[in-house]
Amino acid sequence: MKRRVTRQIQVGTVPIGGDAPISVQSMTTTYTRDVQATVAQIHRLEEVGCELVRVACPEEVDAQALGAIKRQIHLPLIADIHYNGKLALLAIEQGVDAVRINPGNLLGGREMFTSIVTAARDAGIAIRIGVNSGSIDALEQGLQMRKVALKMRDDGTLVRSDPAEERRREREQLVERMVARALEYCGWAEDLGFSTYKVSLKSSNVLTAVAAYRQFAAACDVPLHLGITEAGTLVSGSVKSAVGFSQLLGYGIGDTIRVSLTAEPEEEIPVAYEILRALELRHRGVTFVSCPSCGRVEIDVLTIASEVEKRLARVQTPIQVAVMGCVVNGPGESRDADVGLAGGRGKGVIYRKGQVVKTVPESDFLEEVLKEIASLLPPAEALLVYPGDGSAGSVSLGRTRRSGIHQSVDQQSSTESAGTTGGLRGVPLPLLSQREVS
Ligand code: SF4
């Protein structure tokens, strides 16, 4: 995939743009003034592969905490500032690696922008110029929308225009304004001889965001931070981000990404990497292949696959793992993976690098798969996956699809007549997903 040619900037130790890998970032959800909680969350983010972290600074006390946070973390730290530009100046004094501002809502306008850019330049750090559809000329937008909502016929009567056409024109106008504003702010920075900045053009509407990024990307070589703002909860946010990012990244647009989710920030990182892996833009961590299971399934794919995936969450080495439910597609997918499990009746075949390694009974699936995966990883990561000392909890689920069905039948038969429950899944055993992973 050919990347758009951009200038390269540096945010702390992480290069952004040019030929740098597309970096993954997130934002903390703690109160920034709570240094201990914020540092702890940043460490958790780092463990799962976050490469840059942003923290909100709504008040002076938050900006004042930045120095203490910075001293205790490894990731480049970005201060997120709205309205009060003095907090951006304070953040720069505290030693952050970048500040994110939205010049459109900055009190003091261009004068304050100039002060922030001058301070950033003197400190040798970057800024992000953020333009957000939600905060762009709300009043002007409303007037525009009303204008296109009504059309006058030749006889002088007013009719409502086609809603789909209205939406398209509204979007076009909004995108034009977003891009014009972004380019204007870039001009302010360039007038000061400052080029160490990136831009974001966010919208919660995927089509608006995609159109704005594409239009902006065609006009300059400024690196872009991609984000679909207020994207939603785990499912809706992941889907919206994947749809938007894949279109943009497919055009070679995007130098750093954040998947915004209404969830713990640690959950944003695997989604971001999954998107980048699917597009073959980053190869970090586990590429997971598992069948959805169906009426032919011979093993409890759902439980085994989710448990394996969870135990591999902190692995950074690129590795492909397959967990397949039966012989239809199991051997093929397992052979193509670095480690694969192809389920069969009461047993399963484990593949390693395309070769059959062993046939194991259902009760040993998890343990054997984890052992094989660990054997392909560097020692530190192998210990995370299969410590072999019980510290990651039991590795034998002790559960099979058949026993699951029987459990269900037994349980149901005490309250219902037997014979009406065939095919029900079993009662889940306590899993890592339901307790803390050490
Ligand atoms: Fe169904 Fe087998 Fe395909 Fe899994 S691999 S979806 S169990 S046919």
Residues whose N, C-alpha, C, O or C-beta is under 5 A from the ligand:
A	BS01	SF4	C291 P292 S293 C294 R296 V297 M324 G325 C326 V328 N329 G330
